[in-house]
């Protein structure tokens, strides 16, 4: 449904240019998305009018690919819906 840019700054990973009407599929109550920490090439988005169930609790010390990505790194990503629409 669109393309955006994944960026790492310090220990934070963020994504820009999410298409209008969509949001990240796995946002928690604080606006964090675990899928960004996977440093993915595709990011799942959902309609921003949709409510999602609570995410299961994460382990205390998760290990994610993004932890080894240098700060300041960016890459292009593709947004897809949960049914695979790009």
C-alpha positions as CSV (number, residue, x, y, z in Angstrom):
1,X,0.0,0.0,0.0
2,X,3.1,2.3,-0.1
3,X,6.7,2.7,0.8
4,X,8.5,4.4,3.6
5,X,11.8,4.8,5.3
6,X,13.0,2.9,8.4
7,X,15.6,4.8,10.5
8,X,17.7,4.1,13.6
9,X,18.7,6.9,15.8
10,X,20.5,5.8,19.0
11,X,18.5,2.9,20.4
12,X,15.3,4.0,18.7
13,X,14.0,2.6,15.4
14,X,11.3,4.6,13.6
15,X,9.5,4.6,10.3
16,X,8.4,7.5,8.2
17,X,5.8,8.0,5.4
18,X,3.1,5.5,6.6
19,X,0.3,5.8,4.1
20,X,-2.7,7.9,5.0
21,X,-5.5,5.9,6.7
22,X,-3.0,3.3,8.0
23,X,-1.0,2.7,11.2
24,X,1.5,0.0,12.2
25,X,-0.3,-3.2,13.0
26,X,1.4,-3.9,16.3
27,X,1.5,-0.6,18.1
28,X,1.3,-1.0,21.9
29,X,-0.2,1.5,24.4
30,X,2.9,3.6,24.3
31,X,3.1,3.8,20.5
32,X,6.0,1.3,20.1
33,X,6.1,-1.4,17.4
34,X,8.1,-4.6,17.9
35,X,8.1,-5.3,14.2
36,X,10.4,-2.3,13.6
37,X,13.0,-3.9,15.9
38,X,13.2,-6.8,13.4
39,X,14.7,-4.3,10.9
40,X,12.3,-5.6,8.3
41,X,11.9,-5.1,4.6
42,X,8.1,-5.3,4.9
43,X,6.0,-3.7,7.6
44,X,2.4,-4.7,8.3
45,X,-0.1,-1.8,8.6
46,X,-3.8,-1.8,9.4
47,X,-6.6,0.7,9.0
48,X,-6.2,3.3,11.6
49,X,-9.9,2.9,12.6
50,X,-9.3,-0.7,13.7
51,X,-8.8,-1.8,17.3
52,X,-6.2,-4.5,17.9
53,X,-6.0,-7.0,20.8
54,X,-3.3,-6.4,23.4
55,X,0.1,-7.7,22.4
56,X,1.4,-10.6,24.5
57,X,4.0,-9.5,27.0
58,X,7.6,-9.4,25.7
59,X,10.5,-11.1,27.4
60,X,12.6,-8.8,29.7
61,X,15.7,-8.8,27.5
62,X,14.5,-9.4,23.9
63,X,17.2,-9.6,21.2
64,X,16.3,-8.0,18.0
65,X,18.2,-7.5,14.7
66,X,17.9,-3.8,15.0
67,X,20.1,-3.9,18.1
68,X,23.1,-4.5,15.9
69,X,22.3,-1.8,13.3
70,X,24.4,1.3,13.7
71,X,22.7,4.5,14.8
72,X,21.9,6.8,11.8
73,X,21.2,3.9,9.5
74,X,18.2,4.2,7.2
75,X,16.6,1.9,4.6
76,X,13.6,1.8,2.4
77,X,10.7,-0.5,3.4
78,X,7.5,-1.5,1.8
79,X,4.2,-1.3,3.7
80,X,1.7,-4.2,3.3
81,X,-1.7,-5.0,4.8
82,X,-2.2,-8.1,6.9
83,X,-3.8,-9.9,3.8
84,X,-0.6,-9.2,1.8
85,X,-1.7,-6.2,-0.2
86,X,1.3,-4.0,-1.1
